[in-house]
Amino acid sequence: MGQVHIRVMLTNHREEVMARLGQLTPDQVHRHETEALIDTGAVQSALPAAIANRLGLFRLKRTDAQYADGRVEEVDVTEAVTVEILGRETVITPMVLGEQILLGVLVLEGLDLMVDTLRQRLVPYQGTADQPVFRI
């Protein structure tokens, strides 16, 4: 398993679409740039409640989250969030839990990136630095 900290831009996806449709101005779209933990041992992604609130995210449903130690907790799942890392974007529906932003392997797959644990950074998986390649 690999872990790395990286700068990310999180954007409320609903508001982003509304801005494209002219229903909001671009400055009305909630965005937050911060550091996140990429963890290849995690499948899903999670945001702290404070970050979800800052992004203006609706909680859409509840689901069970299982921690590495086996504990299970029922948590909220938000509406879609756009995650931008290294100029690449993917859309996720994160769980609300914890005190730090945790991005799992589904984000890496959506961005065509992998963790270089030796150098503690993200690198392209199948594509190149400027062009992802997605498996179908």
Secondary structure by P-SEA (a helix, b strand, c coil): cbbbbbbbbbcaaaaaaaaaacccccccbbbbbbbbbbcccccbbbbcaaaaaaacccccbbbbbbcccbbbbbbbbbcbbbbbcccbbbbbbbbbbccbbbbcaaaaaaacccccccccbbbbccccccbbbbcc
